[in-house]
């Protein structure tokens, strides 16, 4: 199994602005590049990240690896800590 934090692929999204984010639920999103919390506008659409985008993220060292079901991201700050 690859190193990194496993995240189901359907929770890794691309916003209409081109940001790659992880959807942690309850309208909490985390930027995959910076680890910062992202607030999306109510009318902003997203789509599930595509293979070509994941290949680029891996090539640039933003993610560790991916497979058909999972994206392995590097550890980021915990958005749920007080």
Number of C-alpha atoms within 10 A of each C-alpha: 6 12 12 15 16 18 17 16 19 14 18 24 23 19 15 12 9 9 15 23 25 24 18 14 8 6 11 15 22 23 19 22 15 12 17 15 16 17 11 14 8 7 6 9 12 17 13 15 18 12 12 9 12 21 14 12 19 17 12 10 13 16 22 19 22 21 12 8 10 16 24 21 22 17 13 14 11 11 13 7 5 4
